[in-house]
Amino acid sequence: MQRAVGALLLFVALASGRAARASASDSLYWQSNHVTADIKSSELLQVLEAISAATHWHVFVEPETFHTVSAKFKDLPPGDALHLLLGNVNFAVLPGTNSTQRLYVFRTSMQRATQLVRPTKGAAAAGQPKLMPNELIVRLKPGAKIEELAKLLGAKVIGRLDGLNAYRLQFEDQAATDAARQQRSLNADVASVEDNFTINPPEVAQPAQGTVPPIKLQLNPPPPNGQITLGLIDTAVQPLGDGLDQFIKKQEHLAGEPPAGSSTPLHGTSMAETMLRTLQLLGNGSTSINIQAYDIYGANQTANSWDLATALQKAVDGGANPISMSLGSTSDSPFVRQLVQEAISKGITVYAAVGNDGGPQMDYPAADAGATPVTALEKDGSIASYANKSGNKAIGAMGTVAVTFNGQTYLVSGTSPATAIVSATAASLMESTKGTAADVNKQLIANPTPTTVPGK
């Protein structure tokens, strides 16, 4: 049995209905190699929600799989712990995209475990945002030298955007990081400083039965007024085949090389295919639009706000418009927020996913001023239950799409595919109407289209 990824340490309360007192709550305490639980009587789904929150695994259960969990143990390996927690229900833990493992729980067969389990809301919020250890993002005033400041603070420069006077600093330990944060107010060269936060792991595509028609899309020559480049900030995009790779410009990897030889589609691959299917639908089978991908995950489970800011700046400088970000964090990065606002001031539209925790607030950067938030819809047009609340500010699109990879059909669910659909719709409208990104965005916010619904 595979072990949990990382050194996770999280207390999760499992309470049905009203919140229980801490002394009376069931509990699950999960580290990378040891699990402790005291659960008196909880429904299986509640336990799976807690496991998802504690491990950051993607958990899938066969619909109508019922089991009451009663278990008490201390410091067991994850495999033994799962046997006690799940009882006579079958399960399998498999490696997943970007090092995110997948737990399948089922009565009959693993292929029937298709219902995605959302993490316990309170637990997920308690574990976020996470800091990149021993790091700060520092912006200097014009003329200041980062090398001098880094030497003064005992830091290493591991990232730089010289045109923005922005730098990613790494310190020896947390004590040195905290000391540098306090000293910066005394240094006249420093304009701002902030922590470097993680960006949530992307959704994982799940194998599905059936087939979907192949994409039949013709690449038209660039129009006289210039080719539209749709920016995709996400994971890497794998080769698509069937002549579709001509629509993908040479991608930029900002967090190292992506995992090699994956047999399942990476999140960015699924988003790129979703964009192309949208362009095929709206463009009647042809388009001159290209996709420029910026990989900010590499082989990592999570991304971070520095790499997001770097990708956003590269997208702006590279002429991408609109820009799609099927990602988010509960942390509001002032650096990212400023770059979003600067992009908007240049006539570039930024679409971002509201998040999938079912919470009362949107994730960032969707919640940043200037960004256009996107939410997920069910087939009947209602907002998906897992989508974070947007206060009717978001554009809605389908939250579950089918993609193909290596001859296998996969389903991807969440506000991510919705964001890919909306951004591709905007690009298609820019192409067909010759309108600006800002004008098209106003249309999408005000009026429905064949693929989008405003005011969600």
N, C-alpha and C positions, 0 to 999 in steps of 0.2 A: 504494500500500500504506500502510495506517495505521501511524503510529509508536507506540512504547510510551508508556504514560501515566506521567508523573511523572519525577522525577530519581532513578531507581532505580540503585543501585550494589551489586552482589552477586557474590561469587565462589561458584561452585557446583561441587563435586567430583562427577564422574560415575564412580563406581567400581562394578563388578559383583562381587558376592560379598564378599570381605574388603576392608576399607578399604585403599586404596592409599596409598603414601607421597606427601606433598604434591608432591614434585618429579616424580613419575611420573603423577599424576592428570590425567585430562582436565579441561579447564576451560572455563567459559563466563562471560564478564564482560560484563554488560549494563547500559548506561546508557540514558537516554531516547532519545538520538539516535545512539548509537554502540555497536556490539557487537564484542567480540573473543572468538575461540574457538580452542581447540587440542584437538581431539577426534580421537583416533587410530582408534578403532573401538568405537562404542557402539550399542546397540540404539535404535531410534527411540523407544520408550516412555520409556527413561531420559532421552533428550534432551528429550522433551516435558515430563517431570516437572521437569527443571531449568529449562526455559523458564517453566513455570507458577510456579515458586518465585521466579525472578528478576524476572518482570514483574508478578506477581499477576493475570495474565490467567486467565480460565476457558478451559481447553483441552479440546477434544473430538476424539476420533479414531474413525475407522471401524474397528470390530472386525476383527481379523485383517489389519491393515495393517502389513506388515513392511518394514523398511529398516535397513541398517547405515550409520550416520553416520560419515564421515571428513571432517573439514574443519578447515582452519587459515586464519584471516584476522584482520585487525586493523582496528578502527575503521570498520566498515561500517554504513550505515544499516540499521535493523531489517528492512526489506523485502528488501534484498539478502542480509542475513545469513540470513533464513529460507529463501531460495532455495537457498543453499549447504548449510544444515543439513538441509533436507528432501529435497533431490535431486529425483527425478522423482515424488515424492508431491505431490498437489495440496493447496493450503491456501487459506484465506481468513481475514482478520482483520476482524471486524465490531464496531461499537460495541455496548456492552452496558449493562445496568442499572447505575445509580449510577456511571457513567464507567468501569466495568470492561469492558475489551475482551474479545472472545471469539475464540479461534483454533480454526478447524475444519481438521482434517487428514484427507484421505480419498483413496481410490483411485478410486471410482466417482462419488459425488455427495455434496455437502455435507450433504444431509438424512440420509445414512447415518452421519454422524459423531456418534454418540450416546454413546460411552463417555467418561465424565468422567475426565480425567487428574488424579491427585492430585499436589500439589507434592512435590518431594524433601523428605523429612522433615527431614533435617539442615539443609538450606538454609532451609526455612521457619522452623525453630526459631532459626537464626542471625539471621534478619531480624526476630525478634519478641522482646519487645514493642517497639514503636516509640513514641517520645515525641512528644507534640505540642510542636513547637519553641517554646522560650522561654516555657513556661507552668508554673505551679505551682497546686495546689489547697491552700488554706490554711483551716484551721478555727481560729477565735478563741475565747478564753475569754469567758464571759458579761460583758457590759458594755464589751468592747473595741470600738473603732471601726476598720473596715477602711480608711476614707479616710486616717486618720492613718498606718496601717502602710504602705499603698500609697505614700503620699507619701515616707515614710522610705526605702522600698526602691526608689523610682523605677519603680513598676509601674502598670499600668492595670487597673482592675477590669472584666473583660469578662463576668463571670457571678456571680450572687449567689443564695444561698438563706439569706436573713436569719434565718428560723426555725430554721435549723440552725447559724447562725454560720459558714457555709461560703462560700468565695469562690474564683473562678477569676481568677488574676492573669496578666497578660501583660507580659513584659519586653522591653527593646530588643534584646537579643541573648543568646546562651548564657552569656557571661561574667557578665552582670548576673543571669541566672537562678541560676547557681552561687553567686554572691556572696550573693544573697538567701537561698538555702538554708542557707548557713553562718551568716548573721546571725540567722536565726530562733531559734536556740538561745539567743541572748542577749536575746531579746525576751520579756518576761513575759506578753504578751498572746496569744501563739501557743500553741494547744493541740496542733496537729499540722500537718504539711506533707507533701505527696506529689506525685509527678509525675502529669501527665495523659497516660494511655496511649491508644493507638488500640484500637478494637474491630474485629475482623476483618471484611472485606467479606462480605456475604451470598451464598449460593448463587444462581446465575442459572437461571431456568426455561428449559428447552429445548423447541423445537417437537417435536411427536410426531405420529405417524400415528394415525388413528382418532378416535373421539369418546367422550365420557363423558356420562352422563345429566345433564341440568340439575338444579340444586338446587331442590327443592320443599319450602320450609320456611315454615310459618305462624307469625307472631309473636303469641304469646298475651299477654293483659293481664298486668301485673305481679301477682304473688301477694300475699296479705295480709302476708306476712312480709318483703316487700321484693324488688326485682328484683336478680338476680345480674348483675354486670358483670365480664366477662372482660377483663382488662388485656392488651394486646398491645404490647410494646416492640420496635420494629422499624423498617423503612422506612415511608414513607407507604402508605396503602391507597387505591388508585384506585377510581373508581366501579365497582360490580359489576353494576349493572343487574338486570333480571328481578325487581324488587321486593326485592332483597337489601340495598340500602343502608339500609333501615329498621332493620336489625340493627346498624348501625355508628353509634355516637355521633360527634358532631363531634370530629374528631381534633385533636391538638395537635402542632404542628411546632416542635421545640426546636432545630433546627439549620438554619433557613432553609427556604425553599420547596423542595418536591421538583421533580425534572425534569418539565417540561411536555410533554404530547403523546407520551409513550412508547407505542410500538406493542406492547410486550411487558409482561407483568405484573411489577411491582415485587415484591420479596420479601415485603413486608408484605401485599400483595394476595393472593399465593399462600397465605400463612399464614392470613389471614382466611377465604379460601374453604375451606381445609382444616378450619378450626374449624367452619364452618357445615355442611360435609358430615358431620362427626362428630356435631354436634348433631342433624342430620336423622336419621342412622342410629339414634342412641341415644334420641332423643325421639319416634320414630315420626312424624316429619314436622312437629312443632311444638315451640316453645320460647318462653319469655319472656326468655331470656338476651340481653343486648346485649354488643357488643364495643367497648371503648374503646381506640383506637389512639394510641400516642405515637411520633411519628416522630423518631428521633435521628440519622438520616442526611441528611435534606434531599436536596441534589443531590450529596453527597459520596460518595466511594468507601468511606470508613471512617467510623465513629462514634468516640466517645471516652468515657473513663470518667466525665468530668464530666457529659456529656449523659445517660449511662446513669443516673447517680446522681440527676440532676434528674428524669428520667422516672419512676424508681422512687419517689421521694418524692411526685411528683404523683399517681401511681397509688394509693399508700397513702392520701394525703389525699383523693383523689377517690372512695374506696370500692371500688376494683377488687379483686376476690378471686374466683378465683386470678389470679396474674400470670404471663404467659408471656414468656420471653426466648429466642428462637431465635437466639442470638448468643453470642459469647464472645471471650476474649483469653487469652493465656498470662500476662498480668500480673494479679496479685492486688491490687486496689485496696482498701486498708483502709477508705476512705470507703464504697464500694459494699458491702463486706462488712458494715459496721456497719448500713447501711440494710436489708440483707437480714435481718439478725438482729432488727432492730427491727420489721420487718414480721411476722416469724414470732411475735414476742412479742405482737403484736396479733391473732393468729389468722389471719393472711393467709398463704396458701401461694404459694411462688415456685418455678416450674418453669424449668429452664435446660438448654440443650443442652450435651452433654459435649464437642463438637468433632469435627472431621472430618479430622484429620491422621493417624489411626491410631496416635497416640502413647501412651506409657505412663501419662500423667496426663490428667485432665479439664481442660478450659478453665475459667476463671473467668467468671461467678460460679457455674457448676455445682458447682465444687469448694469453694465457700464453705460453712462450717457453717450449717445451716439450710435452704439451698436444696435442692430435690429434683432430682437430675440425671436427664436423659432421654437414652437412646441409641437408635440406629436398628437395626431388624431387617430381615432378608431375608424373603422369602415363607415359607421353611421354619422361621422362628422363630429362626434363628441371628443373632448380632450381626453387623452389617455390618462388612466388613474395614476400612473407612475410619474407623469410629467410635473415638474415643479410649477407652482402657481406664478402667473405672469401679470395678473391684474388687467387682463384683456389687451395687453400691449404687444402680444406676440402674433406672428403669422403662423398659421397651422398648416401642416402637411402630413401625409400618411406616415405613421410611426413604425410600420412593419413592412419590409420590402424583401423580395426574393432576389438573390444573386447567384451566379454560377461560378465555380472555380474547379478546374481540373475535372470537368464533367459531372461534378456533384452540385446539387442545389442546396443553398443555405438560406436561412432566414436571419435577418438582422432587425432588431427592435430597439426603439428608443427615440429620443429627440435628435440623435445624430443623423439617421437617414432622412428625417424630416428637414434638417438643416441643409443637407446635400440637395434635396429636391428644391427647396426654396431658392438657394443660391444659383442652381442651374436654371431655374425658371427665370430669375432676374437676368442672367446672362443671355438666355434665349430671347427675352423681350428686348434687351438692348440691341441684339442683332437684327431682329425683325422690324423694330420701330425706329432704329437709328437714334434712340433716345439715350440720354446720359444715365449713369448708374443712379444718380440722385433722383431723377425724374421717374425712372422705372420703380425705384423703391417706394416712392410716394404712391404710385399706382397699386403696388402690391399691398401696401398698408391700408389702402382705401377700398380696393375692389377684389373680388374673388377671381381666380383664373382656373383653368382646367386642373391644376395641380395644387393650388394654394387657397387658403381661406384666411381673411384678415380678422383682427379683433378677437383672438383666442387667448 
